[in-house]
Amino acid sequence: LFLLVSAAAVAAQPPRPAETAVFEEVYLAKDDGAGSPGEPGIVFAPTDIPIHCVVILGGSSPVTVRMDLIAASVPGVRAESKAISTSYTTKDQQDRVHFNGRPHKLWIAGAYRADIYIDGNLVGKFPFTIKPAAAPKPAMQFQPKQPLKPRSTTAKRVQ
């Protein structure tokens, strides 16, 4: 009876979608200075070029992974515009795909996201932000002090 109840509980659970079975993790990262992904992050500066996107797959069977970099809310850019789209088909025993995105000049501050597809199925939307460049600190305004009046060099003797 216990086995029958357990089997019924397992059968009642929805099946796991196939596309999530091949997908383990996606992360965005700044460049490490040598052309590889550094520490994962979701906030970048306009000068963080390129921004890396790493997709770690759950299996080693060949799949096609696509990354669409979307300008979700960027001033001067139509909302939900596709900025970059690239794909790669893995070979046997590959479990990692590494994309990177770079603008023509600098990133424009705003909200972006990386949409990841595996074999044509959207598996996740990964938002990130480009923060505006820090405003330069205003230059210190030094003004010369009024010239000091010359002091008398003779001391008066107090009695």
HELIX and SHEET records of a PDB file:
HELIX    1   1 PHE A    2  ALA A   12  1                                  11    
HELIX    2   2 ALA A   18  ALA A   21  1                                   4    
SHEET    1   A 4 PRO A  37  PRO A  40  0                                        
SHEET    2   A 4 PHE A  23  ASP A  31 -1                                        
SHEET    3   A 4 ILE A  51  LEU A  57 -1                                        
SHEET    4   A 4 ARG A  96  GLY A 101 -1                                        
SHEET    1   B 5 VAL A  43  PHE A  44  0                                        
SHEET    2   B 5 ASN A 121  ILE A 130  1                                        
SHEET    3   B 5 GLY A 110  ILE A 118 -1                                        
SHEET    4   B 5 THR A  64  SER A  73 -1                                        
SHEET    5   B 5 SER A  81  THR A  89 -1                                        
END                                                                             
